[in-house]
Amino acid sequence: SITQDLQNRLTDFTGLNARVRFDMGADGTIAVDAKNGAPSIADESMEADCTIRVSVENMEKLMAGALNPMLAYTLGKLKVDGSMGVAMKVAALLEE
């Protein structure tokens, strides 16, 4: 599952110093709190510095490295609310 994949990659978010919400519409929301201390999966209702709206299918492709985040954004497959700087950092983390 995407939640499990994110859980396994939480250490990648160390140093991000931000809260990020992945909004997959009807398929749910996952929030990562990398603001203070060790990154963790957080309550999805937390206030986020950046919300990334993406389908489950495209989120899976992003995490597998099969979809370039910048291309996804350009094509409208991924939408960003809030800090674009944080979104860029998250995109780089997901690509690794």
URDATA-V369558 format. One record per backbone hydrogen bond with DSSP energy under -0.5 kcal/mol. CO is the residue of the C=O (numbers start at 1). NH is the residue of the N-H. E is the energy in kcal/mol with one decimal. If there is no record, write none. Layout:
co=CO nh=NH e=E
co=CO nh=NH e=E
//
This chain:
co=1 nh=5 e=-2.4
co=2 nh=6 e=-2.9
co=3 nh=7 e=-2.6
co=4 nh=8 e=-2.5
co=5 nh=9 e=-1.0
co=6 nh=9 e=-0.6
co=7 nh=10 e=-1.1
co=9 nh=12 e=-1.6
co=9 nh=13 e=-0.5
co=10 nh=13 e=-1.8
co=11 nh=14 e=-1.5
co=13 nh=16 e=-2.3
co=18 nh=34 e=-2.2
co=19 nh=49 e=-2.2
co=19 nh=50 e=-1.5
co=20 nh=32 e=-3.2
co=21 nh=23 e=-0.7
co=21 nh=52 e=-3.3
co=22 nh=24 e=-0.7
co=22 nh=30 e=-2.3
co=23 nh=54 e=-2.1
co=24 nh=27 e=-2.0
co=25 nh=28 e=-2.0
co=28 nh=24 e=-2.7
co=30 nh=22 e=-3.7
co=31 nh=42 e=-2.8
co=32 nh=20 e=-2.7
co=32 nh=34 e=-0.8
co=33 nh=40 e=-1.5
co=34 nh=17 e=-1.2
co=40 nh=33 e=-3.1
co=42 nh=31 e=-0.7
co=43 nh=46 e=-2.3
co=49 nh=83 e=-2.6
co=50 nh=21 e=-2.4
co=51 nh=53 e=-0.6
co=51 nh=81 e=-2.8
co=52 nh=23 e=-2.6
co=52 nh=54 e=-0.6
co=53 nh=79 e=-2.6
co=55 nh=59 e=-2.5
co=56 nh=60 e=-2.6
co=57 nh=61 e=-1.8
co=58 nh=62 e=-2.6
co=59 nh=63 e=-2.5
co=60 nh=64 e=-1.5
co=61 nh=65 e=-0.6
co=61 nh=66 e=-2.5
co=61 nh=67 e=-1.0
co=62 nh=65 e=-1.1
co=68 nh=72 e=-2.8
co=69 nh=73 e=-2.3
co=70 nh=74 e=-2.5
co=71 nh=75 e=-2.6
co=72 nh=77 e=-2.6
co=72 nh=78 e=-1.1
co=73 nh=76 e=-1.1
co=77 nh=55 e=-0.6
co=79 nh=53 e=-3.2
co=81 nh=51 e=-3.2
co=83 nh=87 e=-1.7
co=84 nh=88 e=-2.3
co=85 nh=89 e=-1.8
co=86 nh=90 e=-2.6
co=87 nh=91 e=-2.6
co=88 nh=92 e=-2.0
co=89 nh=93 e=-2.0
co=90 nh=94 e=-2.6
co=91 nh=95 e=-1.6
co=92 nh=96 e=-0.8
co=93 nh=96 e=-0.6
//
